[in-house]
Amino acid sequence: MSGMFYQVYDGVDAEKLNMTIETVDQSTGEVFGTIDYPEAFEDMA
């Protein structure tokens, strides 16, 4: 969520706000989870 605030303060249009969070295994570097916002908010509804 805070990453999206940076985009707002940087002047990104509200319709173009986007953020991807990847969960990474520290020991292997493997990405084992990805969440895309704002799509994740829409899926919660």
PQR file with spaces between the fields and no chain letter, atoms N, CA, C, O and H, PARSE charges and radii, in Angstrom:
ATOM       1  N    MET     1       0.821   -1.191    0.000 -0.4000 1.5000
ATOM       2  CA   MET     1       0.000    0.000    0.000 -0.0000 2.0000
ATOM       3  C    MET     1       0.868    1.260    0.000  0.5500 1.7000
ATOM       4  O    MET     1       0.579    2.224   -0.709 -0.5500 1.4000
ATOM       5  N    SER     2       1.923    1.241    0.795 -0.4000 1.5000
ATOM       6  CA   SER     2       2.772    2.437    0.852 -0.0000 2.0000
ATOM       7  C    SER     2       3.459    2.695   -0.490  0.5500 1.7000
ATOM       8  O    SER     2       3.737    3.845   -0.831 -0.5500 1.4000
ATOM       9  H    SER     2       2.158    0.458    1.371  0.4000 1.0000
ATOM      10  N    GLY     3       3.733    1.635   -1.252 -0.4000 1.5000
ATOM      11  CA   GLY     3       4.324    1.807   -2.574 -0.0000 2.0000
ATOM      12  C    GLY     3       3.418    2.575   -3.508  0.5500 1.7000
ATOM      13  O    GLY     3       3.885    3.317   -4.372 -0.5500 1.4000
ATOM      14  H    GLY     3       3.507    0.701   -0.975  0.4000 1.0000
ATOM      15  N    MET     4       2.124    2.397   -3.335 -0.4000 1.5000
ATOM      16  CA   MET     4       1.175    3.126   -4.172 -0.0000 2.0000
ATOM      17  C    MET     4       1.158    4.612   -3.796  0.5500 1.7000
ATOM      18  O    MET     4       0.953    5.466   -4.658 -0.5500 1.4000
ATOM      19  H    MET     4       1.745    1.794   -2.634  0.4000 1.0000
ATOM      20  N    PHE     5       1.372    4.922   -2.512 -0.4000 1.5000
ATOM      21  CA   PHE     5       1.433    6.323   -2.103 -0.0000 2.0000
ATOM      22  C    PHE     5       2.600    7.033   -2.783  0.5500 1.7000
ATOM      23  O    PHE     5       2.467    8.190   -3.182 -0.5500 1.4000
ATOM      24  H    PHE     5       1.538    4.228   -1.812  0.4000 1.0000
ATOM      25  N    TYR     6       3.728    6.364   -2.919 -0.4000 1.5000
ATOM      26  CA   TYR     6       4.866    6.956   -3.618 -0.0000 2.0000
ATOM      27  C    TYR     6       4.479    7.317   -5.051  0.5500 1.7000
ATOM      28  O    TYR     6       4.876    8.364   -5.563 -0.5500 1.4000
ATOM      29  H    TYR     6       3.835    5.424   -2.595  0.4000 1.0000
ATOM      30  N    GLN     7       3.708    6.450   -5.691 -0.4000 1.5000
ATOM      31  CA   GLN     7       3.289    6.724   -7.058 -0.0000 2.0000
ATOM      32  C    GLN     7       2.349    7.924   -7.108  0.5500 1.7000
ATOM      33  O    GLN     7       2.437    8.748   -8.019 -0.5500 1.4000
ATOM      34  H    GLN     7       3.385    5.599   -5.275  0.4000 1.0000
ATOM      35  N    VAL     8       1.446    8.024   -6.123 -0.4000 1.5000
ATOM      36  CA   VAL     8       0.519    9.159   -6.071 -0.0000 2.0000
ATOM      37  C    VAL     8       1.295   10.461   -5.912  0.5500 1.7000
ATOM      38  O    VAL     8       1.030   11.433   -6.619 -0.5500 1.4000
ATOM      39  H    VAL     8       1.374    7.354   -5.384  0.4000 1.0000
ATOM      40  N    TYR     9       2.248   10.485   -4.993 -0.4000 1.5000
ATOM      41  CA   TYR     9       3.035   11.696   -4.758 -0.0000 2.0000
ATOM      42  C    TYR     9       3.926   12.029   -5.948  0.5500 1.7000
ATOM      43  O    TYR     9       4.319   13.181   -6.133 -0.5500 1.4000
ATOM      44  H    TYR     9       2.463    9.695   -4.418  0.4000 1.0000
ATOM      45  N    ASP    10       4.244   11.013   -6.757 -0.4000 1.5000
ATOM      46  CA   ASP    10       5.070   11.234   -7.938 -0.0000 2.0000
ATOM      47  C    ASP    10       4.242   11.723   -9.123  0.5500 1.7000
ATOM      48  O    ASP    10       4.793   12.056  -10.172 -0.5500 1.4000
ATOM      49  H    ASP    10       3.925   10.077   -6.607  0.4000 1.0000
ATOM      50  N    GLY    11       2.909   11.769   -8.958 -0.4000 1.5000
ATOM      51  CA   GLY    11       2.044   12.311   -9.996 -0.0000 2.0000
ATOM      52  C    GLY    11       1.465   11.287  -10.953  0.5500 1.7000
ATOM      53  O    GLY    11       0.934   11.667  -11.997 -0.5500 1.4000
ATOM      54  H    GLY    11       2.461   11.499   -8.106  0.4000 1.0000
ATOM      55  N    VAL    12       1.549    9.988  -10.634 -0.4000 1.5000
ATOM      56  CA   VAL    12       0.977    8.955  -11.500 -0.0000 2.0000
ATOM      57  C    VAL    12      -0.543    9.070  -11.461  0.5500 1.7000
ATOM      58  O    VAL    12      -1.131    9.233  -10.391 -0.5500 1.4000
ATOM      59  H    VAL    12       1.980    9.680   -9.786  0.4000 1.0000
ATOM      60  N    ASP    13      -1.172    8.985  -12.618 -0.4000 1.5000
ATOM      61  CA   ASP    13      -2.628    9.038  -12.726 -0.0000 2.0000
ATOM      62  C    ASP    13      -3.243    7.901  -11.914  0.5500 1.7000
ATOM      63  O    ASP    13      -2.737    6.779  -11.943 -0.5500 1.4000
ATOM      64  H    ASP    13      -0.695    8.852  -13.487  0.4000 1.0000
ATOM      65  N    ALA    14      -4.315    8.173  -11.198 -0.4000 1.5000
ATOM      66  CA   ALA    14      -4.962    7.183  -10.327 -0.0000 2.0000
ATOM      67  C    ALA    14      -5.364    5.921  -11.082  0.5500 1.7000
ATOM      68  O    ALA    14      -5.353    4.832  -10.507 -0.5500 1.4000
ATOM      69  H    ALA    14      -4.726    9.084  -11.174  0.4000 1.0000
ATOM      70  N    GLU    15      -5.712    6.046  -12.337 -0.4000 1.5000
ATOM      71  CA   GLU    15      -6.106    4.885  -13.139 -0.0000 2.0000
ATOM      72  C    GLU    15      -4.912    3.999  -13.499  0.5500 1.7000
ATOM      73  O    GLU    15      -5.090    2.847  -13.893 -0.5500 1.4000
ATOM      74  H    GLU    15      -5.720    6.930  -12.804  0.4000 1.0000
ATOM      75  N    LYS    16      -3.699    4.533  -13.367 -0.4000 1.5000
ATOM      76  CA   LYS    16      -2.507    3.785  -13.760 -0.0000 2.0000
ATOM      77  C    LYS    16      -1.690    3.276  -12.571  0.5500 1.7000
ATOM      78  O    LYS    16      -0.618    2.698  -12.754 -0.5500 1.4000
ATOM      79  H    LYS    16      -3.553    5.470  -13.047  0.4000 1.0000
ATOM      80  N    LEU    17      -2.198    3.491  -11.350 -0.4000 1.5000
ATOM      81  CA   LEU    17      -1.477    3.002  -10.169 -0.0000 2.0000
ATOM      82  C    LEU    17      -1.383    1.494  -10.220  0.5500 1.7000
ATOM      83  O    LEU    17      -2.371    0.809  -10.484 -0.5500 1.4000
ATOM      84  H    LEU    17      -3.068    3.960  -11.201  0.4000 1.0000
ATOM      85  N    ASN    18      -0.190    0.976   -9.968 -0.4000 1.5000
ATOM      86  CA   ASN    18       0.027   -0.462  -10.012 -0.0000 2.0000
ATOM      87  C    ASN    18       1.226   -0.803   -9.144  0.5500 1.7000
ATOM      88  O    ASN    18       2.220   -0.078   -9.119 -0.5500 1.4000
ATOM      89  H    ASN    18       0.613    1.533   -9.754  0.4000 1.0000
ATOM      90  N    MET    19       1.118   -1.919   -8.433 -0.4000 1.5000
ATOM      91  CA   MET    19       2.229   -2.365   -7.607 -0.0000 2.0000
ATOM      92  C    MET    19       2.206   -3.884   -7.548  0.5500 1.7000
ATOM      93  O    MET    19       1.145   -4.491   -7.400 -0.5500 1.4000
ATOM      94  H    MET    19       0.310   -2.508   -8.453  0.4000 1.0000
ATOM      95  N    THR    20       3.373   -4.492   -7.664 -0.4000 1.5000
ATOM      96  CA   THR    20       3.519   -5.942   -7.565 -0.0000 2.0000
ATOM      97  C    THR    20       4.440   -6.249   -6.399  0.5500 1.7000
ATOM      98  O    THR    20       5.530   -5.688   -6.287 -0.5500 1.4000
ATOM      99  H    THR    20       4.235   -3.999   -7.784  0.4000 1.0000
ATOM     100  N    ILE    21       3.989   -7.152   -5.527 -0.4000 1.5000
ATOM     101  CA   ILE    21       4.803   -7.600   -4.403 -0.0000 2.0000
ATOM     102  C    ILE    21       5.144   -9.058   -4.645  0.5500 1.7000
ATOM     103  O    ILE    21       4.260   -9.891   -4.841 -0.5500 1.4000
ATOM     104  H    ILE    21       3.103   -7.608   -5.618  0.4000 1.0000
ATOM     105  N    GLU    22       6.429   -9.355   -4.630 -0.4000 1.5000
ATOM     106  CA   GLU    22       6.890  -10.733   -4.795 -0.0000 2.0000
ATOM     107  C    GLU    22       7.447  -11.230   -3.468  0.5500 1.7000
ATOM     108  O    GLU    22       8.253  -10.549   -2.834 -0.5500 1.4000
ATOM     109  H    GLU    22       7.148   -8.678   -4.471  0.4000 1.0000
ATOM     110  N    THR    23       7.021  -12.413   -3.050 -0.4000 1.5000
ATOM     111  CA   THR    23       7.546  -13.048   -1.852 -0.0000 2.0000
ATOM     112  C    THR    23       8.653  -13.985   -2.294  0.5500 1.7000
ATOM     113  O    THR    23       8.433  -14.883   -3.106 -0.5500 1.4000
ATOM     114  H    THR    23       6.366  -12.967   -3.564  0.4000 1.0000
ATOM     115  N    VAL    24       9.863  -13.768   -1.746 -0.4000 1.5000
ATOM     116  CA   VAL    24      11.047  -14.482   -2.210 -0.0000 2.0000
ATOM     117  C    VAL    24      11.654  -15.295   -1.065  0.5500 1.7000
ATOM     118  O    VAL    24      11.791  -14.804    0.056 -0.5500 1.4000
ATOM     119  H    VAL    24      10.042  -13.038   -1.086  0.4000 1.0000
ATOM     120  N    ASP    25      12.010  -16.533   -1.363 -0.4000 1.5000
ATOM     121  CA   ASP    25      12.738  -17.372   -0.411 -0.0000 2.0000
ATOM     122  C    ASP    25      14.157  -16.830   -0.319  0.5500 1.7000
ATOM     123  O    ASP    25      14.889  -16.828   -1.309 -0.5500 1.4000
ATOM     124  H    ASP    25      11.898  -16.931   -2.273  0.4000 1.0000
ATOM     125  N    GLN    26      14.545  -16.375    0.855 -0.4000 1.5000
ATOM     126  CA   GLN    26      15.838  -15.718    1.016 -0.0000 2.0000
ATOM     127  C    GLN    26      17.009  -16.654    0.714  0.5500 1.7000
ATOM     128  O    GLN    26      18.026  -16.214    0.178 -0.5500 1.4000
ATOM     129  H    GLN    26      13.951  -16.377    1.659  0.4000 1.0000
ATOM     130  N    SER    27      16.878  -17.927    1.050 -0.4000 1.5000
ATOM     131  CA   SER    27      18.011  -18.837    0.859 -0.0000 2.0000
ATOM     132  C    SER    27      18.187  -19.281   -0.590  0.5500 1.7000
ATOM     133  O    SER    27      19.310  -19.534   -1.026 -0.5500 1.4000
ATOM     134  H    SER    27      16.052  -18.284    1.485  0.4000 1.0000
ATOM     135  N    THR    28      17.079  -19.381   -1.350 -0.4000 1.5000
ATOM     136  CA   THR    28      17.191  -19.863   -2.730 -0.0000 2.0000
ATOM     137  C    THR    28      16.976  -18.774   -3.769  0.5500 1.7000
ATOM     138  O    THR    28      17.376  -18.927   -4.923 -0.5500 1.4000
ATOM     139  H    THR    28      16.166  -19.176   -0.996  0.4000 1.0000
ATOM     140  N    GLY    29      16.339  -17.665   -3.362 -0.4000 1.5000
ATOM     141  CA   GLY    29      16.019  -16.610   -4.310 -0.0000 2.0000
ATOM     142  C    GLY    29      14.780  -16.905   -5.139  0.5500 1.7000
ATOM     143  O    GLY    29      14.437  -16.139   -6.039 -0.5500 1.4000
ATOM     144  H    GLY    29      16.013  -17.541   -2.424  0.4000 1.0000
ATOM     145  N    GLU    30      14.108  -18.013   -4.840 -0.4000 1.5000
ATOM     146  CA   GLU    30      12.920  -18.408   -5.593 -0.0000 2.0000
ATOM     147  C    GLU    30      11.720  -17.559   -5.185  0.5500 1.7000
ATOM     148  O    GLU    30      11.455  -17.368   -3.998 -0.5500 1.4000
ATOM     149  H    GLU    30      14.387  -18.635   -4.109  0.4000 1.0000
ATOM     150  N    VAL    31      10.988  -17.044   -6.198 -0.4000 1.5000
ATOM     151  CA   VAL    31       9.754  -16.308   -5.953 -0.0000 2.0000
ATOM     152  C    VAL    31       8.643  -17.334   -5.771  0.5500 1.7000
ATOM     153  O    VAL    31       8.378  -18.137   -6.665 -0.5500 1.4000
ATOM     154  H    VAL    31      11.203  -17.198   -7.163  0.4000 1.0000
ATOM     155  N    PHE    32       7.988  -17.303   -4.599 -0.4000 1.5000
ATOM     156  CA   PHE    32       6.937  -18.280   -4.355 -0.0000 2.0000
ATOM     157  C    PHE    32       5.568  -17.653   -4.140  0.5500 1.7000
ATOM     158  O    PHE    32       4.605  -18.355   -3.832 -0.5500 1.4000
ATOM     159  H    PHE    32       8.203  -16.650   -3.873  0.4000 1.0000
ATOM     160  N    GLY    33       5.475  -16.368   -4.295 -0.4000 1.5000
ATOM     161  CA   GLY    33       4.186  -15.697   -4.196 -0.0000 2.0000
ATOM     162  C    GLY    33       4.248  -14.337   -4.842  0.5500 1.7000
ATOM     163  O    GLY    33       5.249  -13.629   -4.732 -0.5500 1.4000
ATOM     164  H    GLY    33       6.257  -15.797   -4.545  0.4000 1.0000
ATOM     165  N    THR    34       3.169  -13.970   -5.523 -0.4000 1.5000
ATOM     166  CA   THR    34       3.078  -12.669   -6.177 -0.0000 2.0000
ATOM     167  C    THR    34       1.685  -12.104   -5.958  0.5500 1.7000
ATOM     168  O    THR    34       0.683  -12.801   -6.124 -0.5500 1.4000
ATOM     169  H    THR    34       2.356  -14.545   -5.612  0.4000 1.0000
ATOM     170  N    ILE    35       1.634  -10.825   -5.580 -0.4000 1.5000
ATOM     171  CA   ILE    35       0.361  -10.133   -5.410 -0.0000 2.0000
ATOM     172  C    ILE    35       0.428   -8.861   -6.241  0.5500 1.7000
ATOM     173  O    ILE    35       1.384   -8.091   -6.142 -0.5500 1.4000
ATOM     174  H    ILE    35       2.447  -10.259   -5.444  0.4000 1.0000
ATOM     175  N    ASP    36      -0.591   -8.649   -7.057 -0.4000 1.5000
ATOM     176  CA   ASP    36      -0.679   -7.444   -7.877 -0.0000 2.0000
ATOM     177  C    ASP    36      -1.789   -6.558   -7.336  0.5500 1.7000
ATOM     178  O    ASP    36      -2.925   -6.998   -7.156 -0.5500 1.4000
ATOM     179  H    ASP    36      -1.367   -9.274   -7.137  0.4000 1.0000
ATOM     180  N    TYR    37      -1.442   -5.299   -7.081 -0.4000 1.5000
ATOM     181  CA   TYR    37      -2.434   -4.327   -6.644 -0.0000 2.0000
ATOM     182  C    TYR    37      -2.640   -3.318   -7.745  0.5500 1.7000
ATOM     183  O    TYR    37      -1.652   -2.950   -8.379 -0.5500 1.4000
ATOM     184  H    TYR    37      -0.520   -4.941   -7.227  0.4000 1.0000
ATOM     185  N    PRO    38      -3.811   -2.845   -8.025 -0.5600 1.5000
ATOM     186  CA   PRO    38      -5.043   -2.921   -7.254  0.2800 2.0000
ATOM     187  C    PRO    38      -5.904   -4.145   -7.573  0.5500 1.7000
ATOM     188  O    PRO    38      -6.994   -4.271   -7.015 -0.5500 1.4000
ATOM     189  N    GLU    39      -5.464   -5.040   -8.436 -0.4000 1.5000
ATOM     190  CA   GLU    39      -6.270   -6.212   -8.773 -0.0000 2.0000
ATOM     191  C    GLU    39      -6.629   -7.039   -7.527  0.5500 1.7000
ATOM     192  O    GLU    39      -7.725   -7.596   -7.452 -0.5500 1.4000
ATOM     193  H    GLU    39      -4.578   -4.937   -8.890  0.4000 1.0000
ATOM     194  N    ALA    40      -5.728   -7.119   -6.568 -0.4000 1.5000
ATOM     195  CA   ALA    40      -5.985   -7.896   -5.347 -0.0000 2.0000
ATOM     196  C    ALA    40      -7.151   -7.301   -4.568  0.5500 1.7000
ATOM     197  O    ALA    40      -7.917   -8.041   -3.950 -0.5500 1.4000
ATOM     198  H    ALA    40      -4.839   -6.667   -6.629  0.4000 1.0000
ATOM     199  N    PHE    41      -7.300   -5.982   -4.586 -0.4000 1.5000
ATOM     200  CA   PHE    41      -8.429   -5.341   -3.916 -0.0000 2.0000
ATOM     201  C    PHE    41      -9.734   -5.712   -4.603  0.5500 1.7000
ATOM     202  O    PHE    41     -10.745   -5.944   -3.941 -0.5500 1.4000
ATOM     203  H    PHE    41      -6.678   -5.381   -5.088  0.4000 1.0000
ATOM     204  N    GLU    42      -9.713   -5.769   -5.931 -0.4000 1.5000
ATOM     205  CA   GLU    42     -10.922   -6.119   -6.681 -0.0000 2.0000
ATOM     206  C    GLU    42     -11.331   -7.560   -6.416  0.5500 1.7000
ATOM     207  O    GLU    42     -12.524   -7.860   -6.365 -0.5500 1.4000
ATOM     208  H    GLU    42      -8.892   -5.581   -6.469  0.4000 1.0000
ATOM     209  N    ASP    43     -10.361   -8.459   -6.247 -0.4000 1.5000
ATOM     210  CA   ASP    43     -10.647   -9.864   -5.988 -0.0000 2.0000
ATOM     211  C    ASP    43     -11.264  -10.080   -4.607  0.5500 1.7000
ATOM     212  O    ASP    43     -11.982  -11.057   -4.394 -0.5500 1.4000
ATOM     213  H    ASP    43      -9.392   -8.216   -6.288  0.4000 1.0000
ATOM     214  N    MET    44     -10.985   -9.167   -3.663 -0.4000 1.5000
ATOM     215  CA   MET    44     -11.520   -9.288   -2.320 -0.0000 2.0000
ATOM     216  C    MET    44     -13.010   -8.983   -2.263  0.5500 1.7000
ATOM     217  O    MET    44     -13.699   -9.437   -1.350 -0.5500 1.4000
ATOM     218  H    MET    44     -10.402   -8.373   -3.836  0.4000 1.0000
ATOM     219  N    ALA    45     -13.510   -8.228   -3.217 -0.4000 1.5000
ATOM     220  CA   ALA    45     -14.924   -7.813   -3.215 -0.0000 2.0000
ATOM     221  C    ALA    45     -15.862   -8.920   -3.582  0.5500 1.7000
ATOM     222  O    ALA    45     -17.075   -8.715   -3.619 -0.5500 1.4000
ATOM     223  H    ALA    45     -12.950   -7.859   -3.959  0.4000 1.0000
